[in-house]
Amino acid sequence: MAVAAKNIPAPDLVPVRRALLSVFDKTGLIDFAKGLVAAGVELVSTGGTAKAIAEAGLAVRDVSELTGFPEIMDGRVKTLHPSVHGALLGVRDDPEHAKAMHDHGIEPIDLLVSNLYPFEEVRRSGADYAAVVENIDIGGPAMIRASAKNHAYVAIVTDPGDYASVLNALEMNIGSLSLDFRQKLAAKAFARTASYDAAISGWFAETLVIEHPTWRTFGGRLESVMRYGENPHQSAGFYVNGDKRPGVATARQLQGKQLSYNNINDTDAAFELVGEFDPNRCAAVAIIKHANPCGVAEDASLAAAYARALACDPVSAFGGIVAMNRILDAEAAQEIVKTFTEVIIAPNASEDAVRIIAAKKNLRLLVTGGLPDPHAGGITVKSVAGGMLVQGRDNAVVDDFELKVVTRRAPTAAEMADLKFAFRIAKHVKSNAIVYAKDGATVGIGAGQMSRVDSSRIAARKALDAAEAAGLAEPLTKGSVVASDAFFPFADGLISAIEAGATAVIQPGGSMRDDDVIAAADAHGIAMVFTGVRHFRH
């Protein structure tokens, strides 16, 4: 049965006479404290926060004066006391609450300023178990939730970014804060503690290898509000969860317009793809459109790799995303700006490259400081009506597979290199996925079709179009290899690839008709390799 409300209306303006400040992040603390004092607010504080305020020459009462009890247990217990929580939770206009506060000498607190131990940062630092646990804040969330619940009388500030607006509101309302303002602060406070608890529960699940905890929570901080989502009638915001995996969420934008919803989605897909390529082995470039690669290549230089990636589908590349696995240099930048491009993302960029890109003022340039590790674990989340689908990240890498030659003819060394290259790309193409590759470059990509044979035909058709655009006598699929993200359920998809000119095939295998597909490959002298691993991507 729900707790009954007493139905006491909340006042609009509440004077702020006493504030409790207890913060780990002391950014802007002293200026804020000075502003509160100037507004006639009495300061109460704890530990290091009180020390910092006192050292700034401001009068401050230690919280132990309110509780009559010292901090104990290395500061673990200092605010968990009725004199603090009663001061935050007391309903001032409820006679019973007012009497209890009077009888027990509880002085009301009108403003709580609190932020939390840096659990998220310590977790990401790789600290040991005990250190991470020690950075789980208890008193902070308890006070924050108490104040947020009692926002009818108490204002709660959890973000140093709100200090200026609080001081401005106090000035505008002659030392008071409005109900609307307090409500918004409370909503933000509950979101903060929810995100904090989500990080803690997520860490426990990860540390204890609980793949599917009974309760799964996620949290994030608003990074930007976008003009719209996938379409103009949809609103959108970008939230970051603190994961330091190099990519669009952690990148530094050097120039260009604000990233859109679709930009972020496509840029993430592009950078995850080039993360598959070791920069010490080769330069790699991926061109992405609508989260699918329209061209990928590796070569000795970024400029050469970009030219070969562009040649795969120059029409689709218009307005695309370009990702690379090495520092963007001037030579590559000069080539990229010749085609309209929305976003470039790279581990870094040379000064010359930055100057070249600057000539295109709307072109976004992102630098990440590193590449995502394709072997790393993690989870991906997709919303569905009434719930979420959560799965482990697809961190299977073809270099680690035990490849099995299933045809009479084994692939040549050159074919095997291209087969691995093509399967690496197929992992990042929407299913059903077919990828033709030759000499370390894609030459035809078919994505997202309901039939695998259709994907194969579309990829071949695109190769024909690219050949015509380049003035070639025949498409580059002649003499290429082909990768399929999942098994061929029938031989028709394979026959289509053979007709396009493929000489070797890589696929997971596992179909009831594998023998028929293998027989078709043998009949045409095609080499076929099974990976035993599927890469569906929906």
Order of alpha helices (4+ residues) and beta strands (2+ residues): beta-beta-alpha-beta-alpha-beta-alpha-alpha-alpha-beta-alpha-alpha-alpha-beta-alpha-beta-alpha-beta-beta-beta-alpha-beta-beta-alpha-beta-alpha-beta-alpha-beta-beta-beta-beta-alpha-beta-beta-alpha-beta-alpha-beta-alpha-beta
